[in-house]
């Protein structure tokens, strides 16, 4: 197995994996570097307010991204040698994103009239919207599809490093929380703009036709449906807490979640790297696809379990070093959330890597939708009485359901990688 896995990581695959880990470094570890500073400078109240708006902004970015990181990646991977078709895909996706950005801005305005934690600081809210739009317009999906990620990854890392440096200079008091999102938005604007310029040089960038926009929205719908359902029990939990709890208490859960997700983010590059490869192999070499999927399930489960053990043991030290005084309540939350690491790793391998590659979008989306609704229902029942620890229990329970349901569906329908490997 070791010899076969080593073949997978040679050449372009290894380079792309390193590039994706560079992006993960920018997306997860760089915020982790700023976390000790922001937690102390902003204090629990300011940090909690920032966390609520960031969670909401992630919802908006998911709307703008619309699942194109999966659907458009798959389309580009299939037509990578047809520049005319690639130009149409690019135009359709970017036109769709423009429409979705307008919808996102409208939603932000409407919800700010209702949610106290959003209208508390309008500068913070609209800087969050700016960040969401800039992040949502990234064309990283194109580079994933053609399996050339080094340059765009370098752009993301460089701009986010610059934003981090400016953050230490300009964010000095609890009232400076809006500057965090503004600087992140500027970084994403530069990275997305430069990447779009590179894509336009390669395939051309033209004004989209309505038919191309419609096709992009139609092809991305199932993925958007999946991402939206996932968001109900992943990125949106801090926002849900903000509907019931004051910012000081939200800060405890947000701090624990960010620290845990920094570890969890280490499995995401494997998802993004191998999805186009499996999508190709499923059509052209089903047995090879099943073999690769089985190895990935083992690899991701092992990585997730190791991360969970580290988080559970080191939680008090991590919270003390990275969050500081006033955040001690984050330790038990972090130990509960540690169970997410192996569960998410396995559900990603079974779901995103395998079920979507097989085209089992309907079954996959059904599981995710039910999980999202279950998360929302349990949160509404438990959070008012149990607070942030109740939310932690809800998230872990829902992820257990997702992983178990995916494994059961594949096994009962003879679609598990180890079953298909024997019969193809």
C-alpha positions in Angstrom: 0.0 0.0 0.0 2.8 2.4 0.9 4.4 1.9 -2.6 1.1 2.5 -4.4 0.4 5.6 -2.3 3.9 6.9 -3.1 3.1 6.7 -6.8 0.0 8.9 -6.3 2.0 11.7 -4.7 4.6 12.0 -7.5 4.9 14.8 -10.1 2.1 17.2 -10.6 -0.1 15.5 -7.9 2.6 16.2 -5.3 3.0 19.8 -6.4 -0.7 20.4 -6.4 -1.0 18.9 -2.9 1.7 21.2 -1.6 0.0 24.1 -3.2 -3.3 23.2 -1.6 -1.7 22.9 1.8 -0.3 26.4 1.1 -3.9 27.6 0.6 -4.9 25.8 3.8 -2.1 27.5 5.6 -3.5 30.8 4.5 -7.1 29.9 5.3 -6.6 28.2 8.6 -3.2 28.6 10.1 -2.7 32.3 9.4 -6.0 33.1 11.2 -4.7 30.9 14.0 -1.6 33.1 14.2 -3.8 36.2 14.6 -6.2 34.4 17.1 -4.1 35.0 20.3 -3.7 38.7 19.3 -7.3 39.3 18.4 -8.7 37.4 21.4 -6.7 39.6 23.7 -7.0 43.0 21.9 -10.7 42.7 21.1 -11.7 41.0 24.3 -14.5 38.4 24.6 -17.2 41.0 23.6 -15.4 42.3 20.5 -14.1 38.9 19.5 -17.6 37.4 19.8 -19.1 40.2 17.7 -16.4 39.6 15.0 -17.1 35.9 15.1 -20.9 36.3 14.6 -20.3 38.6 11.5 -17.6 36.3 10.1 -20.0 33.3 10.4 -22.7 35.3 8.6 -20.2 36.4 5.9 -19.3 32.8 5.4 -22.9 32.1 4.6 -22.9 34.9 2.0 -19.6 33.6 0.5 -21.2 30.1 0.2 -24.1 31.7 -1.7 -21.7 33.5 -4.1 -19.5 30.4 -4.5 -22.7 28.4 -5.2 -20.9 25.0 -5.2 -18.8 26.0 -8.2 -15.7 24.8 -6.5 -17.1 21.3 -7.1 -19.4 21.6 -10.1 -17.2 24.0 -12.2 -14.1 22.1 -11.2 -15.7 18.9 -12.5 -16.7 20.7 -15.8 -13.2 22.2 -16.3 -11.6 18.8 -15.6 -13.8 17.2 -18.4 -13.1 20.0 -21.0 -9.5 20.9 -20.0 -8.3 20.6 -23.6 -11.1 22.7 -25.2 -10.3 26.4 -24.7 -13.5 27.5 -26.3 -15.6 25.5 -23.9 -13.5 26.6 -21.0 -14.1 30.2 -21.9 -17.9 29.6 -21.9 -17.6 27.9 -18.5 -15.6 30.8 -17.1 -18.1 33.4 -18.5 -21.1 31.5 -17.2 -19.7 31.0 -13.7 -18.5 34.6 -13.3 -21.8 36.0 -14.5 -23.7 33.8 -12.1 -21.4 34.9 -9.2 -22.2 38.6 -10.1 -25.9 37.9 -9.8 -25.5 36.0 -6.6 -23.3 38.8 -5.1 -26.2 41.2 -5.5 -28.6 38.8 -3.8 -26.1 38.4 -0.9 -25.9 42.2 -0.4 -29.7 42.4 -0.3 -29.9 39.6 2.2 -27.3 41.3 4.4 -29.4 44.5 4.5 -32.7 42.7 5.3 -31.2 40.5 8.1 -29.4 43.5 9.6 -32.9 45.0 10.3 -33.8 41.9 12.4 -30.7 40.4 14.1 -29.2 42.5 17.0 -25.7 41.1 16.6 -25.6 42.2 12.9 -26.9 45.8 13.3 -24.8 46.5 16.4 -21.9 47.7 14.2 -22.7 48.5 10.5 -19.1 49.0 9.6 -18.3 45.5 10.8 -21.3 44.0 8.9 -20.6 45.6 5.6 -16.9 44.9 5.8 -18.0 41.3 6.3 -20.1 41.5 3.1 -17.1 43.0 1.2 -14.9 40.1 2.4 -17.6 37.5 1.4 -17.9 38.9 -2.1 -14.2 39.1 -2.7 -13.6 35.6 -1.4 -16.6 34.2 -3.3 -15.2 35.5 -6.7 -12.0 33.5 -6.5 -11.5 31.4 -9.6 -9.5 28.7 -7.8 -12.0 26.2 -9.2 -10.5 26.7 -12.7 -7.0 25.9 -11.5 -8.2 22.9 -9.6 -9.9 21.6 -12.8 -6.8 21.9 -14.9 -4.6 20.7 -11.9 -2.3 23.7 -11.9 -2.5 25.2 -8.5 0.9 26.5 -7.6 0.7 30.0 -8.8 -2.9 30.8 -7.5 -2.0 29.2 -4.2 1.1 31.5 -4.0 -1.2 34.5 -4.6 -3.5 33.6 -1.8 -0.8 33.0 0.7 1.1 36.2 -0.2 -2.0 38.5 0.0 -3.1 36.9 3.2 0.3 37.3 4.8 0.2 41.0 3.9 -3.3 41.3 5.5 -2.0 39.6 8.6 0.9 42.1 8.8 -1.4 45.1 8.5 -3.8 43.6 11.1 -1.1 43.7 13.7 -0.5 47.4 12.8 -4.1 48.7 12.6 -6.2 46.5 14.9 -5.4 47.9 18.4 -8.7 48.3 20.3 -12.1 46.5 20.6 -13.6 49.0 18.2 -11.2 48.0 15.5 -13.0 44.6 14.8 -14.3 45.9 11.4 -10.7 46.4 10.2 -10.0 42.7 10.4 -12.7 41.9 7.8 -11.8 45.0 5.7 -8.1 43.8 5.5 -9.2 40.3 4.7 -11.5 41.6 2.0 -8.7 43.6 0.4 -6.4 40.6 0.4 -9.1 38.4 -1.2 -9.7 41.1 -3.8 -6.1 41.2 -4.9 -5.8 37.4 -5.0 -9.1 36.9 -6.9 -8.3 39.8 -9.3 -4.8 38.5 -10.1 -6.1 34.9 -10.6 -8.9 36.1 -12.9 -6.4 38.0 -15.0 -4.3 34.8 -15.4 -7.3 32.8 -16.4 -8.4 35.5 -18.9 -5.0 35.4 -20.5 -5.3 31.7 -21.0 -8.9 31.2 -22.2 -10.2 34.7 -22.6 -12.8 36.6 -20.5 -15.9 37.7 -22.2 -19.3 39.1 -21.2 -21.5 36.1 -20.3 -24.6 35.1 -22.2 -27.8 34.5 -20.3 -27.7 30.9 -21.5 -24.2 30.4 -20.1 -25.2 31.9 -16.7 -28.3 29.7 -16.7 -26.3 26.6 -17.5 -23.8 27.4 -14.7 -26.5 27.9 -12.2 -28.3 24.7 -13.3 -25.1 22.5 -13.2 -24.1 23.9 -9.8 -27.5 23.6 -8.2 -27.0 20.2 -6.6 -23.6 21.2 -5.3 -25.0 24.5 -3.9 -27.8 22.5 -2.3 -25.2 20.3 -0.7 -23.0 23.2 0.5 -26.1 25.1 1.8 -27.2 22.0 3.8 -23.7 21.5 5.1 -23.5 25.1 6.2 -26.5 24.5 8.5 -24.3 22.3 10.7 -20.8 23.7 10.0 -20.1 27.4 9.3 -23.4 28.7 10.6 -23.3 27.5 14.2 -21.6 30.6 15.5 -24.3 32.7 13.8 -27.0 30.5 15.3 -25.5 31.0 18.8 -25.5 34.7 18.1 -29.3 34.6 17.9 -29.5 33.4 21.5 -26.4 34.4 23.4 -24.4 37.6 24.0 -21.1 38.1 22.2 -19.0 37.2 25.3 -20.5 33.7 25.4 -20.4 33.3 21.6 -16.6 34.0 21.8 -16.0 30.9 23.9 -17.6 28.6 21.3 -16.1 30.5 18.4 -12.6 30.2 19.9 -12.9 26.5 20.5 -14.3 25.9 17.0 -11.6 27.9 15.3 -8.9 26.0 17.1 -10.4 22.7 16.2 -11.0 23.6 12.6 -7.4 24.6 12.2 -6.6 20.9 12.7 -9.6 19.8 10.7 -8.5 22.0 7.8 -5.5 19.7 7.2 -7.7 17.1 5.5 -9.3 19.6 3.1 -6.4 19.7 0.5 -6.8 15.9 0.1 -10.5 16.5 -0.8 -9.8 19.2 -3.3 -6.8 17.4 -4.9 -8.4 14.0 -5.5 -11.9 14.9 -6.4 -11.2 15.7 -10.1 -8.9 12.6 -10.2 -11.6 10.3 -8.9 -14.2 11.9 -11.2 -12.1 11.0 -14.1 -11.2 7.5 -13.0 -14.8 6.5 -12.2 -15.6 6.9 -15.9 -12.4 5.6 -17.5 -11.0 3.1 -14.9 -13.6 2.1 -12.2 -11.4 -0.4 -10.5 -8.5 2.0 -10.1 -11.0 4.6 -8.8 -12.3 2.1 -6.1 -8.7 1.3 -5.1 -7.8 5.0 -4.7 -11.0 5.7 -2.8 -10.4 2.9 -0.4 -6.8 4.1 0.3 -8.1 7.7 0.8 -10.7 6.5 3.3 -8.0 4.8 5.3 -5.6 7.8 5.1 -8.1 10.5 6.0 -9.6 8.4 8.9 -6.1 7.9 10.3 -5.2 11.6 10.0 -8.5 12.6 11.6 -8.1 10.2 14.6 -4.6 11.4 15.3 -5.8 15.0 15.2 -8.6 14.2 17.6 -6.3 12.7 20.2 -4.0 15.7 20.0 -6.8 18.2 20.5 -8.4 16.3 23.4 -5.1 16.0 25.3 -3.7 19.4 24.6 -6.9 21.5 24.8 -6.1 23.3 28.1 -2.6 24.2 26.9 -3.9 25.3 23.5 -6.6 27.5 25.0 -4.2 29.1 27.5 -1.6 29.9 24.8 -3.8 30.9 21.9 -6.9 32.5 23.6 -5.6 33.6 27.0 -7.4 34.7 30.2 -11.2 34.8 30.1 -11.5 32.0 27.6 -11.1 29.0 30.0 -14.7 27.9 29.2 -13.5 27.0 25.7 -11.6 23.9 27.0 -14.6 21.5 27.5 -16.1 22.7 24.2 -12.9 22.0 22.4 -12.7 18.4 23.8 -16.2 17.7 22.6 -15.5 19.1 19.1 -12.4 16.9 18.9 -14.7 14.1 18.0 -15.4 15.9 14.8 -12.0 15.3 13.3 -12.2 11.6 12.5 -15.9 11.9 11.7 -15.5 14.7 9.2 -12.5 13.1 7.6 -14.4 9.9 7.0 -17.6 11.6 5.8 -15.6 13.7 3.4 -13.9 10.6 2.0 -17.2 8.7 1.7 -19.3 11.6 0.5 -17.4 14.3 -1.4 -14.6 12.0 -2.7 -16.7 8.9 -3.5 -20.4 9.5 -3.7 -20.1 12.7 -5.8 -17.5 11.1 -8.1 -20.0 8.3 -8.7 -22.7 10.8 -9.5 -24.8 9.8 -6.4 -25.7 13.5 -5.9 -29.3 12.8 -5.0 -28.6 10.4 -2.2 -25.7 12.5 -0.9 -27.8 15.7 -0.9 -30.6 13.9 0.9 -28.3 12.9 3.7 -26.8 16.3 4.0 -30.2 18.1 3.9 -31.5 15.9 6.7 -28.4 16.5 8.7 -28.7 20.2 8.3 -32.3 20.2 9.4 -31.5 17.9 12.3 -28.7 20.3 13.4 -31.0 23.3 13.2 -33.8 21.5 15.2 -31.4 20.2 17.9 -29.7 23.6 18.2 -33.1 25.3 18.7 -33.9 22.7 21.3 -30.6 22.5 23.2 -28.9 25.9 22.9 -31.5 28.0 24.9 -31.0 25.7 27.9 -27.5 24.4 27.5 -25.8 27.3 25.8 -22.5 26.8 23.9 -21.8 23.2 25.2 -25.2 22.2 23.9 -24.2 23.4 20.4 -21.0 21.3 20.6 -22.9 18.2 21.4 -25.3 18.9 18.5 -22.5 19.3 16.0 -20.8 16.0 16.9 -24.1 14.1 17.0 -25.1 15.3 13.5 -21.7 14.5 12.1 -22.0 11.0 13.5 -25.3 10.7 11.6 -23.8 11.9 8.4 -20.9 9.5 8.4 -23.0 6.5 9.4 -25.7 7.3 6.8 -23.2 7.5 4.0 -21.5 4.3 4.9 -24.8 2.5 5.3 -26.1 3.7 1.9 -23.0 2.7 0.0 -22.9 -0.7 1.7 -26.6 -1.5 1.1 -26.4 -0.5 -2.6 -23.1 -2.3 -3.3 -21.3 1.0 -4.0 -18.7 0.9 -1.2 -15.1 1.1 -2.7 -14.1 -2.3 -1.3 -17.3 -3.8 -2.8 -16.8 -2.2 -6.2 -13.1 -3.1 -6.2 -14.0 -6.8 -6.0 -16.7 -6.8 -8.7 -15.2 -4.5 -11.4 
